Amino acid sequence: MLILRTLLFGPAHGHQIAKHIQRTTDDLLQIEHGSLYPALHRLERKGWIAAKWEAAGKDLKREFKYYRLTTAGKKQLLAEESKWKRLTRAVARIMWPAEEG
Amino acid sequence: MRWWRHREREQDLEREIRSDLELEAQEQEAKGLSPQEAHYAARRAFGNVTWVKEEVRVMWGWTLWEIIFRELRYAARTLRKSPGFAATAFLTLAMGIGASTAVFTVVDSVLLKPLAFHESGRLVACWESVRFLGDDATGPNPRHVEVWRQRATAFSGLTYLQNAAMGLTLGAEHPRLTSAVVTIPNLFEILQVHALQGRTFIPEDGVQGHDNVAVLTYPLWQDLFHGDPGAVGATIRLGDVSRQVVGVLPANFHFPSGSALRSFRRADQSVNVAPDPAIFIPAALDITKFPWNGNYGNWITLGRLNPGVTLAQASAQLNTIQAQILGDPSWPADRRAGALGAWVQPMQEAIVGGSRTALWLLMASVLSLMLIACLNLANAQLGRALTRSRESAVRAALGAAKWRLIWSVLAENLLLAALGGAAGILLAKTALDLFMRDTPVGLPRLSEIHLNLNVLLFSTLLTFGASLVSALLPALRLLATDPQASLQQSSSRSFGSRQGNRLRRWLIGMQVAGCTALLLVTGLFSKSLLHLLGEDKGFDTAEVAVAEVRLTPQSYGEDQSRVNFDDAVLANLRAIPGVEAAAMVSAMPLGGESWIEFVQRVDKPEQESPLINFRWVSPGYFETTRQRLVAGRFFEERDRNLSNVVLSEGEAKALWGNDDAINGQVKIEGRIFTVIGVVADSRNTSLKTPPARMAYVHYKDRPPFPTYFLARAPYASGLVSAMRQAIWKYDPEVTIARVKTLGAQLTDSLATERFETLVLLSFGAAALLLAMLGIYGVLSYSVVTRKQEIGVRMALGATRAKVYALTFAEAGVPVFAGVSVGLAGSVLAGRAVQTMLYGTRAVDPAVILMVTGLFLLSAVAAAFLPARRAASVEPMEALRSE
């Protein structure tokens, strides 16, 4: 879900995604870059993201494999989001019942 | 993802990871680390590269195709490592699948496939049951059929037809014998067949004077006119009548021969196998010339039921009409109810009914052979699995999933079966082509036999079935393997698991049972054939040649002209150097029944008069065939103008009992004949039936149209062309149907039986070989694994004889159990094929004894080598090798 959310901002390659997640979560989620790739390939296989080699960098000399969200991926993200919200709300209700009332 | 994109995807991943590492290293370098340190930091941040790659690959997943491909490659490598096993397994499967496919092709084309006519399920054959003939399935009298055609509403059409063999001439060559169908013109309307060229019959073709037309089948068109469309309109001579070809039938038109179209109600009917018809001619009949109560069995009636009409309804309607015929004032005979009946059967049944049992028997035996082959393969695989149990244990211990191990066994068998199956189909194709090219077997619908989709489907199923059966047991064994236990056993000390051996012994038992049953049925057929061959025929076929001549009513309509022909040809034949005796007869020896008639004693007209076979013969007939004279004398020249008859011993006994029949008088068709001689009974209608009751009359009395000349000479086979010349010397225009030795005629008359027996024998031999291999395999494996045990036993004082006994005993239990199960099974099978056996009972002690003996002997032979190896174990060596 995090990867999908990251890609909502636009196409990115593996390294950027890893950095982005690391930065936005204030280094709380310290993931090894490597563990990202199996996940990326799984999402690609499911058709939620698409990949393409594109030139980038200072002088467009190097090519990176950019991942991009597909329509199916966007739908999946929405579904996941609402599921996650419900889960966190439920957890919150159990943990802090008073605040809810 | 396709497998060939595998490499591409791998490179892609490599590149992606490298770029990530480079980027990270750059960032770290920017933070001020040295390139080396930055590199390490990047690595640290990334994590375990190999692990990631592995994970990604798992994520890609193996597609089914990739798994199969990989396992098949692995299987191919394993099989290459053991070429002996691979070759044996491949050959076994190829033969098994080939034989099954070939037999199934025949079964499918003959029995299962519907006739190649539009809505062929509605096509029927009609038969009459006539009480005074004692025949409940005779070909109907056309006069009755005409009444049916007027009154029956169950049929959209009824036709009747007759098979004939006629000389066909195109141009100025000698006529060649052609199989023809004479039919009233509505046949093709009922079959719903349209002409490929020209037309089929129109009603006017059935009018006398307009009937000189003919419709050719596709093969005859190709043969005579090489496919020239100009054939329509051409003139041919058929049976000494000029006819105009009006049409050609399509290539997929197959019509059964006269010998194939029968009711099959009577098992003992023996008919000479005739080729499929090649030409159709219309019958222009004056139906009023047919008697009301007669002319049975000469015509075949076919019809097409109206939609929705059942066989029972049609039969009931015909019976109602039959009752009306009985009540008609013109009916001349027995008017009691049931004197005349009729019934309807599907046309397909009428065509293939006689071969059903034989074909299913062949199918059953080829499948049991296939099963034996698979069991053998399973056994061999099991043996391999046992020797490889350490390998699989290591793989299991290293974490290979059980299903992967099973997969690899399955893949190996699948590969073998696929290769074997492909080779088998090719083999079947070759075998069928050979079989079709020169087949003496009287199988209906032969021309329709070819490999088709059904058959390929069957073979594919069979192939997969075979691989499953042969992989199942080894796979189950694998499941039961405890890695720890098999790893603990050092290979040199393995005693072979008790359970594994028990399983293999079960397999042996099953194989033995199947093999015994197959051998027993084979034994029954062999005995039956030997019985037929060894039967006392009552005449001598050696050194005699026979020539069949078809005289036509057009050229030889006058009785005297036929007598002249016969006299001249006989004189010519006797003039051939080396010919000791020559004669003529009105029916082919061993060619089935022909002319049957009632015979009454003149002095006892009330006596039951059974139907007996008639032969018109020339003087010298009994001398040429060497039939034994019982009383009186044979025909001589002076009998030419006398009404004399020679009876067979059986007929003389039936009429006169133990009294002297000579000079007794009999009434035949209202005429009185004097008995001048009695000859020994002979089986000259068929070897498969008891000797027929016969009456022989001088040929001058009724010179036959189909005439059979016999000549006896020391080298009968050398007579063939001389006999043709002797006949054509008198008249080059006559049709000589065939010239062959009586020995060949004898062989041909048993063609079906010989073929069945030959096929069964080869199946039986193959099954025996496989069973022997199975026993040998199990025992030698067991001896290898028990080498030390045997060594210890011998060291402790076991004699070599004891070791022999030990090894034999191991095979003994499954063999004996299998034999008894097989015996029980064969009794059932024997019952099913009883009608196909002659002089042999379904449970035949002699056959059982011989087969059991043969089998046990083979089992002992198969067990001998392993046993000797066991007995020759050197105790010291066996123990030292520990």
Contacts between the chains, C-beta under 8 A, distances in Angstrom:
chain1	res1	chain2	res2	distance
A	13	B	19	7.4
A	13	B	20	7.8
A	14	B	16	6.2
A	14	B	19	8.0
A	14	B	20	5.1
A	15	B	19	7.4
A	15	B	20	4.6
A	15	B	23	4.5
A	15	B	24	6.5
A	18	B	20	7.7
A	32	B	45	6.8
A	32	B	46	6.2
A	32	B	47	3.2
A	33	B	20	5.8
A	33	B	24	6.7
A	33	B	45	5.5
A	33	B	46	4.4
A	33	B	47	6.7
A	34	B	17	7.6
A	34	B	46	4.5
A	34	B	47	3.6
A	34	B	48	6.5
A	34	B	49	6.6
A	34	B	51	7.2
A	34	B	52	3.8
A	35	B	47	6.0
A	35	B	52	6.9
A	35	B	55	7.8
A	37	B	13	7.5
A	37	B	16	7.1
A	37	B	17	6.8
A	37	B	52	5.3
A	37	B	55	7.5
A	37	B	56	5.4
A	38	B	52	6.6
A	38	B	55	3.8
A	38	B	56	5.1
A	38	B	58	7.5
A	38	B	59	4.9
A	41	B	13	7.9
A	41	B	56	4.9
A	41	B	59	4.6
A	41	B	60	6.5
A	42	B	59	4.7
A	45	B	59	6.6
A	45	B	60	6.9
A	45	B	61	7.4
A	62	B	19	6.9
A	63	B	19	7.7
A	64	B	19	5.7
A	65	B	12	7.5
A	65	B	15	7.6
A	65	B	16	4.8
A	65	B	19	7.4
